[in-house]
């Protein structure tokens, strides 16, 4: 789309380069850059990118190299990589008009129309040449027209298999743990036993986005998941997640407000009458703010207020408040590495007291670190590490001998997303979870391994 836009933008920036309008860029006689420039001028952006990309690790930070790399990435359909290269150019020379224009084009190609519009409007104030001004106006018109675009409908379906080492997330030696926690020794049954089993999974989801006006979009989505354990069918799980809300984009900032809900079902094998299951229903309100500081850094904060209801165990019902902040950084260079940090704090307030007068209220604080890198154009590898501190708010909520329960929950996840083509991907993953607690019955570890095949519809 907009081939003429790209051609005009390119020739404007080339003209600016040679006329000295971009004061930080010199005409190098180096063969590799001259050859890349010639390929770009002849419309062979992919070939230019193939020549320049292998040099990124050693030449990242050179103004002329980064600018040509950004142009080659953008015009060969890689706007995400282009923004990183243009960001490096602008860090060296903030007045580089060509990089500023092409950064706007890259934002447009990524669908970040609010950011693209802000960049284009800034350029108009700098009195660009007539050809560039015409190009900018055409992009701005296209952005405005996109605000009246049609409804977007996307979806996915995934299936796979795996193994779960501890379906019930309980300690492996429950009898002595119960004696130390409750002062009573008894043989474990039902959900107090540790089970492992292979499983099969089915997942699917759909989301609809409806443009309301420029920058404002209404959305609704639904995701369904089912896991079948081949040897313990009473622990099969079904999860249904839904959301509806609006998102608002303003320049580098984005806001999202939604109503969220979840229904979780698992029968289990609790030896109680009436039977207590792990069914849970959640309904809440969520608000999120994100700010793209630049092409490499994004920060955000979020707030969620929800109610959780357990149909067969009403003493577990709580009202929850969760707040948090996050930061994401995308590094320049090969492999597209990125890291993220997520901090959060939450409180659960119980609705009903237990028989002993206590309740399940608690507070929790968490930290999650993670990263991702692309080993090639089709493969992303990711790693995530989480740690959460949990403290009971009332005495003897989970024990008759230990007043306040304290837990330290850690989890580690390693996975890969291998894209077979635009719509198909294979996703192997392994995760390990360990809970350390002053309550012996609450200590456990759990390992899950899975391989999913996913088909996206867009």
C-alpha positions as CSV (number, residue, x, y, z in Angstrom):
1,X,0.0,0.0,0.0
2,X,1.1,3.6,-0.7
3,X,4.0,2.7,-2.9
4,X,4.0,6.3,-4.2
5,X,4.2,7.5,-0.6
6,X,7.3,5.5,0.0
7,X,8.9,6.5,-3.3
8,X,8.3,10.2,-2.7
9,X,9.4,10.0,1.0
10,X,12.6,8.2,-0.1
11,X,13.5,10.7,-2.8
12,X,12.8,13.6,-0.4
13,X,15.1,12.1,2.2
14,X,17.8,11.3,-0.5
15,X,17.5,14.9,-1.7
16,X,17.8,16.2,1.8
17,X,20.8,14.0,2.3
18,X,22.7,15.4,-0.7
19,X,21.6,19.0,-0.2
20,X,22.7,19.0,3.4
21,X,19.3,19.4,5.0
22,X,20.2,16.5,7.3
23,X,23.3,17.9,8.6
24,X,24.6,14.8,10.4
25,X,24.7,12.5,7.4
26,X,27.7,12.4,5.1
27,X,28.0,10.7,1.8
28,X,30.3,7.8,2.4
29,X,32.3,6.2,-0.3
30,X,32.3,2.8,1.5
31,X,31.3,0.2,-1.0
32,X,28.7,-1.7,1.2
33,X,26.8,1.5,2.0
34,X,27.0,2.8,-1.6
35,X,25.7,-0.6,-2.9
36,X,22.9,-0.6,-0.3
37,X,21.9,3.0,-1.4
38,X,21.9,1.9,-5.0
39,X,19.7,-1.1,-4.2
40,X,17.2,1.2,-2.4
41,X,17.1,3.7,-5.2
42,X,16.3,0.8,-7.6
43,X,13.5,-0.5,-5.4
44,X,15.4,-3.6,-4.1
45,X,14.9,-3.0,-0.4
46,X,15.0,-6.7,0.6
47,X,18.4,-7.1,-1.0
48,X,19.7,-4.0,0.7
49,X,18.5,-5.3,4.0
50,X,20.1,-8.6,3.5
51,X,23.4,-6.9,3.0
52,X,23.1,-4.5,5.9
53,X,21.5,-6.6,8.6
54,X,24.5,-8.9,9.3
55,X,26.6,-5.9,10.1
56,X,24.2,-4.5,12.7
57,X,26.0,-5.8,15.8
58,X,29.3,-4.2,14.9
59,X,28.0,-1.0,13.2
60,X,25.0,-0.1,15.2
61,X,25.4,3.5,16.3
62,X,26.9,4.8,12.9
63,X,24.4,7.4,11.7
64,X,24.6,6.7,8.0
65,X,24.6,2.9,8.4
66,X,21.6,3.0,10.8
67,X,19.6,5.3,8.5
68,X,20.1,3.1,5.4
69,X,19.3,0.0,7.6
70,X,16.1,1.6,8.7
71,X,15.1,2.5,5.2
72,X,15.8,-1.1,4.0
73,X,13.9,-2.6,6.9
74,X,10.9,-0.3,6.4
75,X,10.6,-0.8,2.6
76,X,11.1,-4.5,2.9
77,X,8.2,-4.9,5.3
78,X,10.0,-4.9,8.7
79,X,8.7,-1.6,10.3
80,X,9.4,-2.9,13.8
81,X,13.1,-3.2,13.0
82,X,13.1,0.1,11.2
83,X,11.9,2.0,14.2
84,X,14.9,0.8,16.2
85,X,17.3,1.9,13.6
86,X,15.7,5.3,13.1
87,X,15.7,5.8,16.9
88,X,19.4,5.4,16.9
89,X,19.7,8.0,14.1
90,X,17.5,10.5,16.0
91,X,19.5,10.0,19.2
92,X,22.6,11.2,17.4
93,X,20.9,13.9,15.3
94,X,17.4,14.9,16.5
95,X,17.0,17.2,13.5
96,X,17.5,14.5,10.9
97,X,14.4,15.2,8.9
98,X,14.6,12.1,6.8
99,X,14.8,9.8,9.8
100,X,11.9,11.7,11.4
101,X,9.7,11.2,8.3
102,X,10.6,7.6,8.0
103,X,10.0,7.0,11.7
104,X,6.5,8.3,11.1
105,X,6.1,6.0,8.1
106,X,7.2,3.1,10.2
107,X,4.7,3.9,12.9
108,X,2.0,4.0,10.2
109,X,3.1,0.6,8.9
110,X,2.9,-0.8,12.4
111,X,-0.7,0.5,12.8
112,X,0.4,3.0,15.5
113,X,-1.5,5.7,13.8
114,X,-1.7,8.1,16.8
115,X,2.2,8.1,17.0
116,X,2.5,8.4,13.2
117,X,0.1,11.4,13.2
118,X,2.1,13.1,15.9
119,X,5.3,12.7,14.0
120,X,3.8,13.9,10.7
121,X,2.3,17.0,12.3
122,X,5.7,17.8,13.9
123,X,7.3,17.6,10.5
124,X,4.8,19.9,8.9
125,X,5.8,22.6,11.4
126,X,9.4,22.3,10.1
127,X,8.5,23.7,6.6
128,X,9.5,20.6,4.5
129,X,10.0,20.7,0.7
130,X,6.7,20.6,-1.3
131,X,7.1,17.0,-2.3
132,X,7.5,15.9,1.3
133,X,4.6,18.1,2.4
134,X,2.4,16.4,-0.2
135,X,3.5,13.0,1.0
136,X,2.8,13.9,4.7
137,X,-0.7,15.2,3.8
138,X,-1.5,12.0,2.0
139,X,-0.4,9.9,5.0
140,X,-2.5,12.2,7.4
141,X,-5.5,11.7,5.1
142,X,-5.0,8.0,5.1
143,X,-4.8,8.0,8.9
144,X,-8.0,9.9,9.2
145,X,-9.7,7.5,6.7
146,X,-8.4,4.5,8.8
147,X,-10.3,6.0,11.8
148,X,-13.4,5.2,9.8
149,X,-12.2,1.8,8.9
150,X,-14.4,-1.3,9.1
151,X,-14.8,-3.6,12.0
152,X,-11.8,-6.0,12.6
153,X,-12.5,-9.6,13.6
154,X,-9.6,-11.9,14.6
155,X,-9.4,-15.3,16.2
156,X,-7.3,-18.4,16.9
157,X,-7.5,-22.1,17.5
158,X,-4.8,-24.2,19.3
159,X,-4.4,-27.8,20.3
160,X,-1.6,-29.8,21.9
161,X,-0.4,-32.2,24.5
162,X,1.8,-32.3,27.6
163,X,2.5,-33.6,31.0
164,X,1.6,-32.2,34.5
165,X,3.7,-33.5,37.5
166,X,1.4,-32.3,40.3
167,X,-2.2,-31.7,39.1
168,X,-3.5,-30.8,42.6
169,X,-0.5,-28.6,43.6
170,X,-0.1,-30.3,47.0
171,X,2.8,-31.5,49.1
172,X,4.1,-35.0,48.3
173,X,3.9,-36.2,51.9
174,X,0.6,-34.9,53.2
175,X,0.2,-37.0,56.4
176,X,3.2,-35.6,58.4
177,X,2.5,-32.1,56.9
178,X,-1.0,-32.2,58.2
179,X,0.3,-33.2,61.7
180,X,2.6,-30.2,61.7
181,X,0.0,-27.8,60.4
182,X,-3.2,-29.0,62.2
183,X,-1.9,-31.2,65.0
184,X,-3.9,-34.1,63.5
185,X,-2.5,-37.1,61.6
186,X,-4.7,-38.7,59.0
187,X,-4.2,-40.4,55.6
188,X,-4.7,-38.1,52.7
189,X,-7.6,-38.7,50.2
190,X,-9.0,-36.9,47.2
191,X,-7.5,-33.5,46.5
192,X,-4.8,-34.0,49.2
193,X,-3.1,-36.6,47.1
194,X,-0.4,-35.8,44.5
195,X,-1.3,-36.9,40.9
196,X,0.7,-36.7,37.7
197,X,-0.8,-37.2,34.2
198,X,-0.4,-36.6,30.5
199,X,-2.9,-34.2,29.1
200,X,-4.5,-32.9,25.9
201,X,-5.5,-29.3,25.4
202,X,-7.9,-27.4,23.2
203,X,-8.0,-23.6,23.0
204,X,-9.8,-21.0,21.0
205,X,-10.6,-17.4,21.0
206,X,-12.2,-14.5,19.1
207,X,-12.0,-10.7,19.3
208,X,-13.8,-7.9,17.6
209,X,-12.6,-4.3,17.4
210,X,-15.0,-1.5,16.3
211,X,-13.5,1.9,15.5
212,X,-15.7,4.6,17.1
213,X,-13.7,7.7,16.1
214,X,-10.1,8.6,15.6
215,X,-8.1,7.0,18.4
216,X,-11.1,5.4,20.1
217,X,-11.9,1.7,19.6
218,X,-14.5,-0.5,21.2
219,X,-13.6,-4.2,21.7
220,X,-14.9,-7.5,23.0
221,X,-13.2,-10.8,23.2
222,X,-13.8,-14.4,24.4
223,X,-11.3,-17.2,25.0
224,X,-12.1,-20.8,25.9
225,X,-9.7,-23.5,27.1
226,X,-10.1,-27.1,28.0
227,X,-7.5,-29.5,29.5
228,X,-8.2,-33.3,29.6
229,X,-6.0,-35.4,31.9
230,X,-5.7,-38.9,30.4
231,X,-5.5,-40.7,33.8
232,X,-7.4,-38.4,36.1
233,X,-10.5,-37.1,34.3
234,X,-12.0,-35.7,37.6
235,X,-9.3,-33.0,37.4
236,X,-10.1,-31.9,33.8
237,X,-10.4,-28.2,33.6
238,X,-12.5,-25.7,31.6
239,X,-11.8,-22.0,31.5
240,X,-13.8,-19.2,29.9
241,X,-12.4,-15.7,29.8
242,X,-14.3,-12.7,28.5
243,X,-13.7,-8.9,28.1
244,X,-15.5,-5.9,26.8
245,X,-14.3,-2.3,26.8
246,X,-12.7,0.6,25.0
247,X,-9.2,1.7,24.1
248,X,-8.0,5.2,23.5
249,X,-4.8,6.2,21.8
250,X,-3.3,9.7,22.2
251,X,0.1,10.2,20.7
252,X,2.5,8.0,22.5
253,X,0.0,7.2,25.2
254,X,-2.7,4.5,25.2
255,X,-5.5,3.9,27.7
256,X,-7.6,0.8,28.1
257,X,-10.7,0.3,30.2
258,X,-12.6,-3.0,30.3
259,X,-15.0,-5.3,32.1
260,X,-13.4,-8.7,32.6
261,X,-14.8,-12.0,33.6
262,X,-13.7,-15.6,34.1
263,X,-15.4,-18.9,34.7
264,X,-13.2,-21.8,35.9
265,X,-14.4,-25.4,36.5
266,X,-12.7,-28.5,37.9
267,X,-14.6,-31.2,39.8
268,X,-11.7,-32.7,41.8
269,X,-12.1,-35.5,44.3
270,X,-12.9,-33.8,47.6
271,X,-14.4,-36.4,50.0
272,X,-17.1,-34.0,51.3
273,X,-20.9,-33.9,51.3
274,X,-22.0,-31.8,49.6
275,X,-19.0,-32.1,47.3
276,X,-16.6,-29.1,47.3
277,X,-15.1,-28.4,43.8
278,X,-12.6,-25.9,42.5
279,X,-15.2,-24.0,40.5
280,X,-14.6,-20.3,40.5
281,X,-16.2,-17.2,38.9
282,X,-14.6,-13.8,38.6
283,X,-16.0,-10.5,37.5
284,X,-14.0,-7.2,37.6
285,X,-13.1,-3.8,36.2
286,X,-9.7,-3.1,34.7
287,X,-7.9,0.1,33.7
288,X,-4.5,0.4,32.0
289,X,-2.2,3.2,30.9
290,X,0.8,2.7,28.6
291,X,3.3,5.3,27.4
292,X,5.8,4.6,24.5
293,X,8.7,6.8,25.7
294,X,10.5,6.0,22.4
295,X,10.9,3.2,20.0
296,X,12.8,1.2,22.6
297,X,11.1,1.8,25.9
298,X,7.5,1.5,27.1
299,X,6.1,2.0,30.6
300,X,2.7,1.3,32.0
301,X,0.5,1.1,35.1
302,X,-2.6,-0.9,35.7
303,X,-5.5,-1.3,38.2
304,X,-8.0,-4.2,38.6
305,X,-10.8,-4.5,41.0
306,X,-12.7,-7.8,41.0
307,X,-14.9,-10.2,42.9
308,X,-14.1,-13.9,43.1
309,X,-16.9,-16.4,44.0
310,X,-16.6,-20.1,44.7
311,X,-20.0,-21.7,44.3
312,X,-19.3,-24.7,46.6
313,X,-17.0,-23.0,49.1
314,X,-18.5,-19.6,50.0
315,X,-15.8,-19.0,52.8
316,X,-13.3,-18.6,49.9
317,X,-15.2,-15.7,48.3
318,X,-13.1,-12.5,48.2
319,X,-13.0,-9.0,46.9
320,X,-9.7,-8.3,45.2
321,X,-7.8,-5.1,44.4
322,X,-4.6,-5.4,42.3
323,X,-2.3,-2.5,41.2
324,X,1.0,-2.7,39.3
325,X,3.5,-1.1,37.0
326,X,5.6,-2.4,34.2
327,X,8.5,-1.5,31.9
328,X,9.6,-3.0,28.6
329,X,12.8,-2.3,26.7
330,X,13.6,-3.5,23.2
331,X,17.4,-3.5,22.4
332,X,18.8,-2.5,19.1
333,X,20.8,-5.0,17.1
334,X,20.3,-8.5,15.8
335,X,17.9,-11.0,17.4
336,X,15.5,-8.3,18.5
337,X,16.2,-8.9,22.2
338,X,13.7,-7.4,24.7
339,X,13.3,-7.5,28.5
340,X,10.4,-6.6,30.8
341,X,9.8,-6.0,34.5
342,X,6.4,-6.2,36.2
343,X,5.7,-5.2,39.8
344,X,2.4,-5.7,41.5
345,X,0.6,-5.6,44.8
346,X,-2.8,-6.9,45.8
347,X,-5.2,-7.5,48.6
348,X,-8.0,-10.1,49.0
349,X,-10.7,-9.2,51.5
350,X,-12.9,-12.2,52.5
351,X,-16.6,-11.9,52.4
352,X,-17.5,-14.6,55.0
353,X,-15.7,-15.9,58.1
354,X,-14.5,-19.4,58.6
355,X,-15.9,-21.6,61.4
356,X,-13.1,-20.6,63.8
357,X,-13.8,-16.9,63.3
358,X,-10.9,-16.3,61.0
359,X,-11.1,-15.7,57.2
360,X,-9.1,-16.1,54.0
361,X,-8.1,-12.4,53.6
362,X,-4.5,-11.9,52.5
363,X,-2.1,-9.5,50.8
364,X,0.5,-10.3,48.2
365,X,3.4,-8.6,46.4
366,X,4.9,-9.9,43.2
367,X,7.8,-9.3,40.8
368,X,8.1,-10.8,37.3
369,X,11.2,-10.5,35.0
370,X,11.4,-11.8,31.5
371,X,13.0,-11.5,28.1
372,X,12.8,-12.6,24.6
373,X,15.0,-12.9,21.6
374,X,14.6,-14.0,18.0
375,X,17.1,-16.6,16.9
376,X,15.9,-16.1,13.3
377,X,13.0,-14.5,11.4
378,X,10.6,-17.3,12.4
379,X,11.6,-18.2,15.9
380,X,11.2,-16.3,19.2
381,X,12.6,-17.8,22.5
382,X,11.3,-16.4,25.8
383,X,12.1,-16.8,29.4
384,X,10.0,-15.6,32.4
385,X,10.8,-15.6,36.2
386,X,8.2,-14.7,38.8
387,X,8.3,-14.4,42.5
388,X,5.4,-13.7,44.9
389,X,5.2,-13.1,48.6
390,X,1.8,-13.9,50.2
391,X,0.8,-13.2,53.8
392,X,-2.4,-14.2,55.6
393,X,-4.2,-11.1,57.1
394,X,-6.0,-13.0,59.9
395,X,-4.7,-15.5,62.4
396,X,-5.3,-19.3,62.0
397,X,-6.9,-19.0,58.6
398,X,-5.0,-22.1,57.3
399,X,-3.7,-23.8,60.4
400,X,-4.6,-24.5,64.0
401,X,-1.0,-24.4,65.2
402,X,0.6,-21.6,63.1
403,X,-1.0,-18.2,63.4
404,X,-0.2,-16.4,60.2
405,X,0.6,-18.3,57.0
406,X,3.4,-17.0,54.8
407,X,4.2,-18.2,51.3
408,X,7.0,-17.6,48.8
409,X,5.9,-18.7,45.3
410,X,8.5,-18.9,42.5
411,X,7.9,-19.9,38.9
412,X,10.2,-20.2,35.9
413,X,9.0,-20.6,32.3
414,X,11.0,-21.3,29.1
415,X,9.3,-21.4,25.7
416,X,9.5,-20.9,22.0
417,X,7.2,-19.6,19.3
418,X,8.1,-21.1,15.9
419,X,6.2,-19.5,13.1
420,X,5.7,-21.9,10.2
421,X,4.1,-19.1,8.2
422,X,1.9,-16.0,8.8
423,X,-0.9,-18.0,10.5
424,X,0.5,-21.2,11.8
425,X,2.9,-21.6,14.7
426,X,4.3,-24.3,17.0
427,X,4.8,-23.4,20.7
428,X,6.7,-25.8,23.0
429,X,7.0,-24.7,26.7
430,X,8.3,-25.9,30.0
431,X,7.4,-24.3,33.4
432,X,8.4,-25.1,37.0
433,X,6.6,-23.7,40.1
434,X,7.7,-24.0,43.7
435,X,5.9,-22.8,46.8
436,X,7.9,-22.4,50.1
437,X,5.7,-21.9,53.1
438,X,5.7,-21.9,56.9
439,X,2.6,-24.1,56.6
440,X,3.9,-27.6,55.7
441,X,0.6,-28.5,53.9
442,X,1.1,-25.5,51.5
443,X,4.5,-26.5,50.2
444,X,4.6,-28.0,46.8
445,X,6.4,-28.1,43.4
446,X,5.0,-28.6,40.0
447,X,6.4,-29.1,36.5
448,X,4.4,-28.8,33.3
449,X,5.6,-29.5,29.8
450,X,3.5,-28.9,26.7
451,X,3.6,-28.5,22.9
452,X,0.8,-26.5,21.2
453,X,0.0,-26.0,17.5
454,X,-1.8,-22.7,16.8
455,X,-3.7,-21.3,13.8
456,X,-4.5,-17.6,13.8
457,X,-7.3,-16.1,11.8
458,X,-6.9,-12.4,10.8
